[in-house]
Amino acid sequence: MKIIKSIRQMQKWADGQRRRGKSIGFVPTMGALHDGHGSLMRAAARRCDSVVVSIFVNPTQFGPNEDYARYPRDAENDAALCRREKMDVLFMPTAEAVYPEGHDTKIRVGRIGEVLEGAVRPGHFSGVATVVAILFEIVRPDVAFFGQKDYQQTVVVNRMTRDLNFPVKIVVSPTVREKDGLAMSSRNRFLSAEERKTAGVLFKALQKGKERIGQGERDAAAVRDAMTLLILEEPAARIEYAVVANLETLEEVSEIKERVVLLLAVRIGRTRLIDNLPVRP
Ligand code: PAJ
C-alpha cells in the first residue's frame, strides 16, 4: 500500500491508473477507522480495480464549539486497517495543502443542508461538500463510497454530484453496527462504560418506530412519539431530534404513504450520536 501525502503525487498516481485503463474507487474518511469504514473499503475493492482511502480531519466541517481538536487521530492503526483491507493508496494530505493560505471558495449547500444536522451544525454540510469536491477533483474516482450511517451526508453528496455533474458514481453502503445495534462511530470511544450501555437506545428506538409502521401505523407523529418515549426512559440520554422524514428531501412527513427515513440525534452525556433507519410501509 502506498501512503501519499502530496496532492500532486496523488493526482499523478490517479492519472497513471486511468492511463492503464484501471477504474478507481474512493473512500473518503476522517480516520479513527473502524469496521464501518472497513465495509466501505471492501465494497470499493469488489467494484473497482484500485481503491484510494483518504484520511483528512476536515476543519471546515467542524463548528467553533465542536470537537475538531479533540477528534481522535490514530494514523498507525488506520494505516494497519487499510493494509489489512488491501487498499492501494492511503492519501493523507495536510490541512495546509487542502486549504492553502488564501483559499476562499466554498460550496454552498441549499435547503437540504440546513435542516436536521445542518440546523444544529450551521455550515457543517458546506464544509463537507467543499472538501468532498476538492478530494473528488484530486482523485477523480469512478466510484465513491459513503456510509448510510450519515444519511443526510449521502443526500447532500448525491445532490452536489448531480447539480455539478461530477463524473463519479456515488454508492451508499449499509450501516455497520455493534452487537446491541449501536452504529459504529469514531465518537463511540468517548462513551463511558455506563454511557455505552445507554447508547443502545438509539437503535432500539429506530426499531420501535419501524415496528409501529409495520403494525400499520401511518401517523408520523405517533411513530415519532413512540421513538421519543423509549429514549426518554434513559435519564442520561437527551434527544436533539427524532423525526420521520421523506427519503430525498428530508422534510418531515405527517402521513406515512411511501418509504421514509427515521432519523435520530441524541446526546449521551457529552457525546452526540446520530442514527437512522429507512422504512417501507
Ligand atoms: P467519517 O466520519 O470518517 O466517515 C467516513 C465514511 O464512513 C462516511 O461515508 C461514513 O458515513 C462512513 N461510516 C461511518 N460509520 C459507519 C458505519 N457504522 N457504517 C457504515 N459506514 C460508516 O463522514 C466523514 O468522515 C466526513 O464527513 C467525510 C465524508 C470524509 C468528509 O470530510
Residues whose N, C-alpha, C, O or C-beta is under 5 A from the ligand:
A	BS01	PAJ	P28 T29 M30 G31 G36 H37 F56 N58 V128 V131 F145 F146 G147 Q148 K149 D150 S173 P174 T175 V176 A183 M184 S185
